[in-house]
Amino acid sequence: MRFEGRTAVVTGGTGGLGRAVCAGFAAEGAAVAVLDVAGAEAFAETLTTAGAVAAGYTVDVRDPAQVTEVMSTIHRDLGGPHILVALAGGSLGTPKDLPDIEPEHLDLVVDVNLKGTFYCCQAALPYLSAAGEGAIVTTSSIGGRQPSPVTGVPYAASKAALVGLTKRLAKEVGPDGVRVNAIAPGLFLTDRLQGMFDGLSQTERDEVLNAIPLRRMPELREAVDPILFLCSAEASYITGVVLDVNGGRFMPL
């Protein structure tokens, strides 16, 4: 029960990884605030039915006013917050190939991935600082750490920018007892990506697997567990770190 008495906010909380992270926090005693553009209340009710303390909030992370208001509401409803996991983001259905990328595609990806993460951190920090031992985990990607054949330039740029955001924010809020780290997952086959992977030829699938030293695709818990670790007291002296979770496909010095 590493998170008993603490409130964890998870943006993108109804996605494949988001649901698993919320369930992980709930299983270890946290009160969980599920944030997403749709389905948050229903999923929070599922957690509550299973015995957890949880509440869902519909919010668009691109709107700083909405984000500020929802953090105040979470403080009133659940206490804290003490932890923020910013998962909201992705390529969001935008084109991958450069000639097909329109200005609105770039705006959407940057607004959600980068600016949305910033707004959530900015709104949560007064509460995390007041707790004196707050933790933030942002979500970069292997696609922001090295060129990826799966995602386009806007995704890569926004995920790389999140590394800079994480490190600079860690330096700024460290004196307040708040730790800020990032996770950079490889290709985790949530529902959306599973369909894409299944659509590849056997040769293409073999090429993906052969680039991973562990020679297998990851299980979802293998992204959840590192996130929970970074939010826990076990990581109390870790801040400003980008934790690469990709089976060895990318190994930075």
C-alpha positions as CSV (number, residue, x, y, z in Angstrom):
1,M,0.0,0.0,0.0
2,R,2.7,2.5,-1.1
3,F,0.2,5.2,-1.8
4,E,-2.2,5.0,1.1
5,G,-3.4,8.5,2.1
6,R,-2.3,10.1,-1.2
7,T,-4.2,11.3,-4.2
8,A,-2.9,10.5,-7.7
9,V,-4.1,12.4,-10.7
10,V,-3.9,10.6,-14.0
11,T,-4.5,12.4,-17.3
12,G,-5.5,10.3,-20.3
13,G,-6.9,8.0,-17.6
14,T,-9.3,6.1,-19.8
15,G,-6.7,5.0,-22.4
16,G,-5.2,1.6,-22.4
17,L,-2.1,2.6,-20.3
18,G,-4.1,5.2,-18.3
19,R,-6.6,2.6,-17.1
20,A,-3.8,0.3,-16.0
21,V,-2.0,3.1,-14.2
22,C,-5.2,4.2,-12.4
23,A,-5.9,0.6,-11.3
24,G,-2.3,0.2,-10.1
25,F,-2.6,3.3,-7.9
26,A,-6.0,2.1,-6.6
27,A,-4.6,-1.3,-5.8
28,E,-1.9,0.3,-3.7
29,G,-4.2,2.6,-1.6
30,A,-4.3,5.9,-3.5
31,A,-7.3,7.9,-4.1
32,V,-7.4,8.2,-7.9
33,A,-8.6,11.2,-10.0
34,V,-9.2,10.0,-13.5
35,L,-9.0,12.8,-16.1
36,D,-9.9,12.5,-19.8
37,V,-12.0,14.1,-22.5
38,A,-14.5,11.2,-22.3
39,G,-15.4,8.3,-20.1
40,A,-13.6,9.4,-17.0
41,E,-16.6,9.3,-14.7
42,A,-17.7,5.8,-15.9
43,F,-14.2,4.4,-15.4
44,A,-13.9,6.0,-12.0
45,E,-17.2,4.3,-11.1
46,T,-15.7,1.0,-12.1
47,L,-12.8,1.6,-9.7
48,T,-15.1,2.6,-7.0
49,T,-17.3,-0.5,-7.4
50,A,-14.1,-2.6,-7.0
51,G,-13.5,-0.9,-3.6
52,A,-11.2,2.0,-4.6
53,V,-11.6,5.7,-3.8
54,A,-11.8,7.4,-7.2
55,A,-13.5,10.2,-9.1
56,G,-13.7,11.0,-12.8
57,Y,-13.4,14.4,-14.4
58,T,-14.0,15.5,-18.0
59,V,-11.3,17.9,-19.0
60,D,-9.4,19.0,-22.1
61,V,-5.8,19.5,-21.1
62,R,-5.4,22.1,-23.9
63,D,-7.5,24.5,-21.8
64,P,-5.5,25.9,-18.9
65,A,-8.7,27.3,-17.3
66,Q,-10.3,23.9,-17.3
67,V,-7.1,22.3,-15.9
68,T,-6.8,24.8,-13.1
69,E,-10.4,24.4,-12.1
70,V,-10.3,20.6,-12.1
71,M,-7.2,20.6,-9.8
72,S,-9.1,22.8,-7.3
73,T,-12.1,20.4,-7.5
74,I,-9.8,17.4,-7.0
75,H,-8.4,19.1,-3.9
76,R,-11.9,19.6,-2.6
77,D,-13.1,16.1,-3.4
78,L,-10.2,13.8,-2.7
79,G,-7.5,16.0,-1.0
80,G,-4.0,16.6,-2.3
81,P,-3.3,16.0,-5.1
82,H,0.1,14.6,-4.2
83,I,1.0,12.8,-7.5
84,L,0.5,13.8,-11.2
85,V,0.9,11.3,-14.0
86,A,0.5,13.1,-17.3
87,L,-0.4,10.5,-19.9
88,A,-2.7,12.5,-22.1
89,G,-1.3,12.6,-25.6
90,G,-0.1,10.6,-28.6
91,S,-0.1,11.1,-32.4
92,L,-3.9,11.6,-32.0
93,G,-4.8,10.2,-35.4
94,T,-2.7,12.8,-37.3
95,P,-0.8,11.8,-40.5
96,K,2.7,10.4,-40.2
97,D,4.0,11.4,-43.6
98,L,5.4,14.9,-43.9
99,P,3.5,16.0,-47.1
100,D,0.2,15.1,-45.4
101,I,0.8,17.1,-42.2
102,E,-1.3,20.3,-42.1
103,P,-0.9,23.1,-39.5
104,E,-3.9,21.9,-37.5
105,H,-2.3,18.5,-37.1
106,L,0.9,20.0,-35.7
107,D,-1.1,22.3,-33.4
108,L,-3.2,19.4,-32.1
109,V,-0.2,17.2,-31.2
110,V,1.9,20.0,-29.7
111,D,-1.1,21.4,-27.8
112,V,-2.0,18.1,-26.2
113,N,1.4,16.5,-25.7
114,L,3.5,19.5,-24.7
115,K,1.3,22.4,-23.7
116,G,-1.3,20.1,-22.0
117,T,1.4,18.5,-19.9
118,F,2.7,22.0,-19.0
119,Y,-0.7,23.2,-18.0
120,C,-1.4,20.2,-15.8
121,C,2.0,20.5,-14.1
122,Q,1.5,24.2,-13.5
123,A,-2.0,23.7,-12.0
124,A,-1.0,20.8,-9.8
125,L,2.2,22.2,-8.5
126,P,0.8,24.4,-5.7
127,Y,-0.8,21.3,-4.2
128,L,2.2,19.1,-4.7
129,S,4.5,21.7,-3.2
130,A,2.1,22.1,-0.2
131,A,2.4,18.3,0.4
132,G,6.2,18.7,0.5
133,E,6.8,15.4,-1.2
134,G,5.0,15.6,-4.5
135,A,5.8,13.6,-7.6
136,I,5.2,14.2,-11.3
137,V,5.7,11.7,-14.1
138,T,5.5,13.0,-17.7
139,T,5.3,10.8,-20.8
140,S,8.0,11.1,-23.4
141,S,8.5,8.2,-25.9
142,I,11.2,6.3,-27.7
143,G,9.9,8.3,-30.7
144,G,11.1,11.4,-29.0
145,R,14.5,9.9,-28.2
146,Q,15.4,8.6,-31.6
147,P,13.8,8.6,-35.1
148,S,10.9,6.2,-35.3
149,P,9.3,4.7,-38.4
150,V,5.9,4.6,-36.6
151,T,5.3,8.3,-35.8
152,G,5.6,11.6,-37.5
153,V,7.6,14.8,-36.9
154,P,5.0,16.6,-34.7
155,Y,4.9,13.6,-32.3
156,A,8.7,13.3,-32.2
157,A,9.2,17.0,-31.7
158,S,6.6,17.2,-28.9
159,K,7.9,14.1,-27.1
160,A,11.5,15.3,-27.3
161,A,10.4,18.7,-25.9
162,L,8.9,16.9,-22.9
163,V,12.4,15.7,-21.9
164,G,13.5,19.4,-21.7
165,L,10.3,20.3,-19.8
166,T,10.9,17.5,-17.3
167,K,14.5,18.3,-16.6
168,R,13.9,22.1,-16.3
169,L,10.9,21.6,-14.1
170,A,12.7,19.2,-11.8
171,K,15.4,21.8,-11.2
172,E,12.9,24.5,-10.5
173,V,10.6,22.6,-8.1
174,G,13.1,20.4,-6.4
175,P,13.6,22.8,-3.5
176,D,9.9,22.4,-2.8
177,G,10.3,18.7,-2.3
178,V,8.6,17.9,-5.7
179,R,10.3,15.3,-7.9
180,V,9.7,15.3,-11.7
181,N,10.7,12.4,-13.9
182,A,9.7,11.1,-17.3
183,I,9.0,7.7,-18.7
184,A,9.9,7.0,-22.4
185,P,8.1,3.8,-23.4
186,G,8.8,1.9,-26.5
187,L,6.0,0.3,-28.5
188,F,3.3,-1.0,-26.1
189,L,0.5,-2.7,-27.8
190,T,-2.6,-1.1,-26.4
191,D,-5.8,-1.7,-28.4
192,R,-5.0,1.0,-31.0
193,L,-1.4,-0.1,-31.6
194,Q,-2.3,-3.8,-31.5
195,G,-4.4,-3.4,-34.6
196,M,-1.6,-1.5,-36.4
197,F,1.0,-4.2,-35.4
198,D,-1.3,-7.0,-36.5
199,G,-1.7,-5.3,-39.9
200,L,2.1,-5.5,-40.6
201,S,3.5,-8.3,-42.7
202,Q,5.4,-11.0,-41.0
203,T,8.6,-9.6,-42.3
204,E,7.8,-6.2,-40.8
205,R,6.8,-7.7,-37.5
206,D,10.1,-9.6,-37.4
207,E,12.0,-6.5,-38.2
208,V,10.4,-4.7,-35.2
209,L,11.1,-7.6,-32.8
210,N,14.7,-8.1,-34.1
211,A,15.5,-4.5,-33.2
212,I,14.6,-5.2,-29.5
213,P,17.3,-7.1,-27.7
214,L,14.8,-8.8,-25.4
215,R,13.1,-10.1,-28.6
216,R,9.5,-9.7,-27.4
217,M,6.8,-7.0,-27.1
218,P,6.2,-5.7,-23.6
219,E,3.3,-6.4,-21.3
220,L,1.3,-3.4,-20.2
221,R,2.4,-3.8,-16.6
222,E,5.9,-3.3,-17.7
223,A,5.1,0.4,-18.3
224,V,2.8,0.7,-15.2
225,D,5.3,-0.6,-12.7
226,P,8.0,1.9,-13.6
227,I,5.5,4.8,-13.4
228,L,4.4,3.6,-9.9
229,F,8.0,3.3,-8.9
230,L,8.9,6.8,-9.9
231,C,5.9,8.1,-7.9
232,S,6.7,6.1,-4.8
233,A,9.0,6.7,-1.8
234,E,11.3,4.1,-3.3
235,A,12.4,6.8,-5.8
236,S,12.7,9.5,-3.2
237,Y,16.1,10.6,-4.4
238,I,15.4,10.4,-8.1
239,T,14.4,13.5,-10.1
240,G,15.1,14.9,-13.6
241,V,15.4,11.3,-15.0
242,V,14.1,9.9,-18.3
243,L,13.4,6.2,-17.7
244,D,13.6,4.4,-21.0
245,V,11.3,1.4,-21.1
246,N,11.9,-0.3,-24.5
247,G,13.5,-3.7,-24.0
248,G,16.9,-2.3,-25.0
249,R,15.9,-0.9,-28.4
250,F,17.3,2.5,-27.4
251,M,20.3,2.6,-25.1
252,P,21.4,6.1,-24.3
253,L,24.9,6.7,-22.8
